[in-house]
């Protein structure tokens, strides 16, 4: 079973360069319907207007962090099962634990490759990661 790359994806990061990098990596693995938001508040607005199949959010943003966005998304019944990947430059154990407890589906530490992104997205969307001997 192949990864369904037709699902709409929302990427959230306050750093324009990172948005461009993630968009390019998603394009490289086949995703074409990708929207962007600069922070959690903007993302919440977009999530209320369009049905997404995946959210990829940075942790550290203002005024609403990715962690706060995750908590908000999980509290909205219509969005509570939305696949959510958290991206961060910090691999602090307490952050990973907090995100897991808040309902994050997966976690990616920057920097990462298209292969890492594909593996994480495949896992979150319920598809086996093709051509991967190990998960990163």
C-alpha positions in Angstrom: 0.0 0.0 0.0 1.4 3.3 -1.0 1.5 6.6 0.9 -1.6 8.7 0.1 0.1 12.0 -0.9 -3.2 13.6 -2.0 -4.1 14.6 1.6 -4.0 18.3 2.3 -1.1 19.2 4.7 -0.8 22.2 6.9 2.7 23.2 7.9 3.3 25.7 10.7 6.6 27.5 11.5 7.4 31.1 12.3 10.6 30.8 10.3 9.9 31.3 6.5 13.0 29.4 5.5 11.9 26.3 7.5 8.4 26.5 5.9 10.1 26.5 2.5 12.4 23.5 3.4 9.4 21.4 4.8 7.3 22.3 1.7 10.2 21.2 -0.6 10.7 18.0 1.3 6.9 17.3 1.1 6.9 18.0 -2.6 9.9 15.6 -3.0 7.9 12.8 -1.5 4.8 13.6 -3.5 2.6 16.0 -1.5 1.1 18.8 -3.6 -1.7 20.3 -1.4 0.4 22.1 1.2 -0.7 25.2 3.1 1.4 27.3 5.5 0.8 29.2 8.8 3.3 31.3 10.7 2.0 30.4 14.2 -0.5 28.4 16.1 -3.2 31.1 16.0 -3.1 31.4 12.2 -3.0 27.6 12.0 -6.2 27.3 14.1 -8.0 29.6 11.7 -6.9 27.6 8.7 -7.9 24.3 10.5 -11.4 25.7 11.0 -11.7 26.6 7.3 -10.3 23.5 5.6 -10.2 19.8 6.3 -6.5 18.7 6.5 -5.2 15.2 6.6 -1.9 16.1 8.4 -0.4 18.9 10.5 3.3 19.4 10.8 4.1 22.1 13.3 7.2 23.7 14.8 7.3 23.7 18.6 8.8 27.1 19.3 6.6 29.9 18.0 4.8 33.0 19.3 2.2 34.0 20.2 0.9 30.4 20.2 3.4 27.6 20.3 3.1 24.3 18.5 2.5 22.6 21.8 -0.4 24.9 22.6 -1.7 24.4 19.1 -1.6 20.6 19.7 -3.5 21.0 22.9 -6.1 23.1 21.2 -6.5 20.7 18.2 -6.9 17.7 20.6 -9.6 19.6 22.5 -11.7 20.2 19.3 -13.8 17.1 18.7 -13.8 17.5 14.9 -9.9 17.8 14.9 -9.1 15.5 17.8 -7.9 12.6 15.6 -6.0 14.8 13.1 -2.5 13.4 12.5 -0.1 15.8 14.1 3.7 15.8 13.8 5.8 18.1 16.0 9.1 19.5 14.7 11.7 20.9 17.0 15.4 21.7 17.3 15.4 20.5 20.8 15.3 16.8 21.6 14.7 17.3 25.4 13.1 14.3 26.9 10.5 16.3 28.9 9.3 18.0 25.6 8.9 14.6 23.9 7.0 13.2 26.9 4.8 16.3 27.2 4.0 16.2 23.4 3.2 12.4 23.6 0.9 13.0 26.7 -0.8 15.9 24.8 -1.5 13.5 21.9 1.2 14.2 19.3 1.4 11.4 16.7 5.1 11.7 16.0 8.1 13.9 16.7 10.9 15.1 14.3 14.1 16.7 15.5 15.7 19.3 13.1 17.6 19.0 10.9 16.0 16.1 9.0 16.0 14.6 5.6 13.2 13.8 3.1 13.6 10.1 4.1 13.1 10.9 7.8 10.0 13.0 6.9 8.6 10.3 4.6 9.1 7.6 7.4 7.4 9.8 10.0 4.5 10.8 7.7 4.1 7.2 6.6 3.9 6.0 10.2 1.4 8.7 11.2 -0.9 8.2 8.2 -0.9 4.5 8.8 1.2 3.3 5.9 4.4 1.2 6.2 7.4 3.3 5.3 8.5 1.9 1.9 12.2 1.0 1.4 13.2 1.7 5.0 15.2 -0.7 7.0 15.0 1.4 10.1 13.0 4.3 11.5 14.8 7.5 12.2 
